[in-house]
Amino acid sequence: MFYSINRAPKMKRILGLFRTKDGRDYTVVFILISSLFLLWGLCNGMIDVMDKHFQDKLHLSKAQSAWVQFAHYMGYCFMALPAGWLARRLGYKGGIMAGLIIVALGGLWFIPATQIQSLWAYLMGVFVLAAGLTFLETVANPYTTVLGPAEYAATRINLAQSCNGVGWIFGPVIGGIFFYSAGGVDASSERIYIPYAAVACVVLILAVVFYFASIPDINTEDAYRLDEGTAGPSRSIWSHPHFVFAVVAQFLYVAAQAGVFSFFINYMVEEIPSLPEKLANMWLLEGGSELRNGAWFLNEKGAARLLGYVGFVLFLIGRFSGAAILKQFAPHRVFGLYAAANVVMMLLVFLKLGWLSVVALFLSFFFMSIMFPTIFALGIYGLGKRAKVASSFIVMAIMGGAIMPKLMGWIADHTNMSRGFIVPLFCFVVLAVYGFGWRRLSGAGPGGNAAAPAMTGH
């Protein structure tokens, strides 16, 4: 009895995140949508450990192996606008169903791709998979912001993205098992299709669930009166600086994230000092370290484990804690502080300071955690029905992940991996400017032209 009495107010506050003023409860819908975040986190996590595999298998440079990221993020670029168009005509449910079917096709393509054993075949699978994920992200990200009170929009999207963080943890671990097997790189190449075929099967089951589920079509608050026909020139979403800058911010954030994630294994194998023997032989690194010149060093398998069990665990902790922090403080300010912290982290990595740089790299995962979803919440604020269109452009900006890693890889090829981190450092500087300048860009809060309870804090 004591337990239930003391937990009741807390449970009420949690459920209040998904209950609107008219009494509608979207808890079940939110849970279903959150499963999609888990799905694309898993797929993205597996792709992040694929780069190093192709470097070894096909004897590629770092810049050349970045074609994997290029294909992945170009899938987002090409399909974002069609996804937004389809979501406007078929609603959220239609967009989700289309995305799930395309993801399944992409996963199944890896079966013949494994037999072809050519880079183009794998890149095609990555592209198709990303195209399906684009539909899901274009729909799911803005949808989470309307499944409850407007003042908790940023909290809900970060909470849903926490499920994405769980997928990021297991993606590199699963990828490490199949991409760096005991039989060597050739044996690993014959098993790449297995995790993707499994994903395809799970996705088809999800498609059946969503087909029979009730997914209401809800729009975000029309704070700028775009849907009333009285807003004049402001009817264009491009006339709102907070949205325009959000597109730029998402481009640069995903560029930074893709660079850090995809070259994490390279950095851990090439740049960190030798390991103490006890650390090299602990359970986490069993089979993940090797003896060279009388000292223990991390290998690709060990780096993939650290990416999943340490890097993405910190990423997940950041998501969960971020959801709570954003409920108490202004999201744009928290975003600005996290971006500034990552400027410092990238500088420490760039300076190549041994274990201090390694710690900074891991901490960057924590500070990156809230950025992607918070940019969505900040960017679509007040756009009403046009939030679906705005969402498609913000998703299209994910193509930053296709371009910047190639630049980062080129710098690393001509200098060293540490120096390549100058690219994400620049990106985080611009992100900090967006966070601290968002109130002025949006006109929200005191003195602005729109009230923004979700963004101005308490």
N, C-alpha and C positions, 0 to 999 in steps of 0.2 A: 504494500500500500504506500509506504514511504517513497519507494522508487517511482511509482506511477505518478504520485502527486508532484514530485520534484521534476520529473521529466516532461510532464504535460505542457507547461509553457514553452519549453524548448521545441517539442514536437510541433506545437501550434505555429511557432515562428517558422519552422522549416516548411510546413505545409502551406504557410502563407505566401511562400515564394511562387506557388503555382495556382493560387486561388484569386480570381478577379473580384472586383467590388460587387458585381452582380451575382456572386456565389458560385460561379462555374469553377470546377476544379480540373486542372490539366496535368495532374501528377502522373497518371498512367501514360498519357501522350508524351510527356517529357521523358519518361523512362525509355519508351520505344525509340524516340529520336536520339537519345543518348547512346543507344546501341550502335547507331551509325557512326558516331564519333569514335567508338572503340574500334570499329571496322577499319576506318581509314587511317587511324593511328598505327594499327598493326601492319597494314600494307606499306605505309610510308617508312616505318621502322625497318622492314625487310629490305627496302630499296636502298636505305642508307648504308648497309653493309655489302651491297652488291658492287660498289665502285672498286674496292680493293681486290675483289675476286677477279674482275675483268682485267685489272692491271696485271695480275699474275698469269691468268689464263691466256690472254691475247697479247701480252707484252705491250701494254699501253702506258703512256705517260699519264701523270695526274690530270693534265688538261684534257687529254683524250678520253680518259675514263669518265670525265664529267659529262660526256654525252648521255649517260644514264640519267643524270639529273635534268639535262636539257630535254630529253624525251618526256620525262615525267612532268615537268612543269609546263612544257609547251602543250601537253594535253589539257592542262587547266586553261591556258591562254585561248586555244581554239574553241573550247567547248563552253566557256563561261557564259557568253552572250546567248548561244542557243539554249543553255540550261535556264537562264533567266526568262527568255521568251517562252519556253515551254511551261515554266512554273506560273507565269502570268495567265496562260491559257488553260492549263489543266489543274492549276492549284498545287499546293504543296504535295499532296498525295501522288499526283501524276508525275511530278518531278522526281520524287523518291523512287517510284517504281521504275522509271526509265533509267535512273542511275544504277539501281541494283542489277538490272538486266545487263547493262554495259559492263559493270564490274565483273559479273560472272563470265561474260564472253572473254574479257581480258585475262582472267585467271586461267580459263581453259586453254587459251592460245599458248600458254607456256608448255603445254604437253607436246605439240609439234615443234615448238621453238627449241626444246631440249634436243630433239632429234636433228634439227637443222644445224645446231651448234655454230651459229653465226651471230655476230653482234647485232646486225639489223633485225634479226628475228626477235631477239630479246627486247630490243628497243621498241619494236612494234607492240609487244605485249605490255611493256611499261606504259606506252602512250595510251593504249586502249583502256587499261586499268585506270589511269589518271583521268581519262575522259569521263568514265563512270563516276569516279570520286568527285569530279567537278560538279556533276548534277547534285550529288548528295550534299556537298558543302554549300553550294549556292542556295539550296533549300533549307538545310538544317540550321545553319548559323543564324540567319535572321529570324527563323521560326522560334528558336528558343527564347528570343527577346520578347516575344508577345504572349508567351504561355504563363501569364500572371501579371502582377502589378508592374507598371512601367518603371517605378523607382528601383526595381531589382533586376532590370534587364541585363546589366553588366554582370551581376552576380550569377544569374541563370546560365548565361552563355559560358562563363568561366567554369561553372560547376559541370556543365555538359562536356566542356573541353577537358575536364579531369578524366573522363572516360577515354578520351583521345590519348591522354597521358599514359593510361594503363596499356593501351595498344602499343605505344612507343616503347614501353619497357620490354614487352614480349617479342616485338618485331625483330630487333637485333639478335635476341637470344635464339629465336627460331631460325633466322637467317644464318647465324653463325653455325648452327648445327648442320644445316644443309649446304651452305656455301663453303665451309672450311672443315670438311669431314676428314676422318683419319686416313682415308685413302688418297689424299692429296687433291690438287686442284682439278685433275681430270675426272676423278671419281665424283667430286662435288658437282661438276658440271652436269653429270647425268641425273642428279637428284634435284635440280633447281625447280622443276615443275611441281614437286610434291606439295610444298606449302601453298602454292598458288592454286592448285587444283582443289585443295581442302578449303581455301577461302571461297572459291566459286561455289562449292556445295553448301557452305554455310549461308552465303548470300542468297542462293535460290530459296532456301528455307525462310530467310528473312522476307523475301519478296512475297511469299505466300502469307506470312503473318501480316504484313502491311496491307495486302490486298483486302483482307477481311477486317482490318482495324478501322476505327473511326478517327480520321485525321481532319479536324475542322480547319477551314481556311480563314485565318485571322490576319489582320493587318496591324502594323505598328501605328502609334499615335501620329496624327497629321498635324504636328506642331506648327508647321509653316503654311497651313491651309492650302497645300498643293492640290488636294482633291476637290476643293470647293469651287475652283474656277475664279477665285478672287485674289490670287497671289501675284498676278501680273507676270513680269519677267522671271520671278522666282519659281515659276512652275517648272523650270529646268533644274534638274538636280545638279548640273554643272555650275549653276550660279551660287551654290552654297560652298564656301571655302572649306568648311569642316569635312565635307564629303570628298572634295577634290584632293585635299591633303591626305585624306585617309587612303585613297588609291595609291598615292605616292608612298605613303608610310607602309602600306602592305607590301608593295613591290620591294622596298628596301628591307623590311623585316624578314620576309621569306628568303630574300637573297642572303641575308646574314645567317638565318637559321639553316638553310640548305648548305651553306659553306661550312659552318661549324659541325653540323651533323655528318655530312658526307666525307669530310677530311679528318674526322675525329680519329679513326683507326690509323690513318697515315701518321698523324701527329703522335699518337701514343706509341707506335712502333718505332718511329724515327727520332723523336725529339726528347723523350723523357730519359732521365738517368737510369742506371742499372738498379735492379730491385734487390732489396735485402733477401737473403735466402729463405727466411721464414715466410715472407710475403709471397715469394715466387711459388712456394709449395703449399700455400693455404688452399682450402677447398674451392674458393671462388676462381682461382687461377690454375686449377688442376688441368694440365694439358695446355694451358694458355701462356706459358712462358718457356724460354729455351736458354740453354747455356751457350754463351759465345765468348771466347777469349777469357775464360775463367770467371765470367760474371753472368748474372741472370738478367734477361731482357724480356719484355712483353712481346708476344707474337700476335698475329691477326685474330686468332680465336679468343685469346685473353682480352684483347682490346674490344672485341664485339661484346663480350660478357660485361665488361666495365661500362660500355655504352648503355647496355640495357639495365643492369642491376644498380649502377651508381648514377650515371648521367640522367637517364630517364626517370629514375626514382626521385631524384631531386626536381626534375621537371614536373612530376606528378605532385610532389609535396608543394611545389610552388603554385600549381593550379588549385589545389584544395585550400591552401592557406590564402591564396589570392581571392578566391570566391568570398571568403569571410572578410578579408580586408576591404574589398571593394564595396561590401555592404555598409561599411562604417565610414569610409573616406571617399573623397571625390576620385572617380576612376581615372580622369585625365591626369591628376597630380601623381597618383600611384604609378601610372604608366610612365610618366616623365622621370620619376625617381628610379624605377627599374631600368629604364633605358640608359640613364646616366651611370648607374652601377655597372652596366655591361660595357660602357665605354672604358671604364677603369679595368674591367676584367680582360677585355681584348688588348688593352695596352700592356698589361702584365704578360700576356701570352706572347705578344709581338716582341717584347724585350728579352724573351728567352732566359728566364730567371730560374731554371731548374724546377724543383718541386713546387715553388711558389706559383709558377706559371701553370703547372698541372692543376693545382687547387683552384686557380682562377678560371681555368677552362671548365672544370666541373661546376663551379658556382654560376657560370654563365647560363647553364641549363635552368637553374632556379629562377634567375631574373628574366629569362626569355619566356617563362611559362604563361604569363597573362597577356602577352603582347598580341598574338594573333586574334583571340576573341575580343579583346578590349578595343582593338582597332575597328572591328566590325560594329560593336556597340556605339562607339563614338562616331563612326562614319555614317551610319544609317539613322542616327538620331533625328526624329522629327520629320521624316520623309514620307510618312503615310504609305499609301499603296505603292509608291515608287521605291520603297525599300527593297522590293524584289529586283527592280532594275539596278538600283545602286549596289545591291549584293552581288549581282553578276559581274559588275565592273571591279568590285573589290576582290572577287575571286580571280578574275582575269589578271589582276596585278600580281598574282602568285607566280607569274612568269619570271619574276625577278630571280626565282630559284633556278631558272634555266640559264641565266646569263652570268650572274656574279660568280658562281662556283668555277666557271671556266677561267675567269680572270684570276680568281684565287689560286686555281691550279697552275696557271701560267706563271704567276709570281713565285709559287713554291718550286716549280721546275727550274727556274732561273736563279733562285736564291736558296731558301729553305722553307720548310713547312711553317715555322713560326712567323716568318715575315709575311706569309700569305694572309695572316689574320688582320692585316691592315685594312682589308676590304670590309669585313663585318664591323670593324671599329668605326669606319666612316658612316656606315649605315645606322649604327646606334646613335651617333651624334645627331643626325637628322631626326630620328625617332624621338629623342629627348626634346628637341625643339617643338615637335608636334604636340607632345603631351603637355608641356608647360604653356603652349600657346592656344590650346583647343578652345578654352572659354571665349577668347576674343574671336577666333575663327567662326564659332557657331552662334555667337550672340546670345548664348544661354546664361541664365542666372541674373543677378542684379545688374540692371542697366542694359540687358540684352533684349532681343525681340521675341524670345521664347523662354518659357520656364523649362528647366531641365532637372527635375528631381533626381533622376538616375545618375546625373553627371556632376552635380554641384556639391554633393555630400551633405552633411548635417551640421 
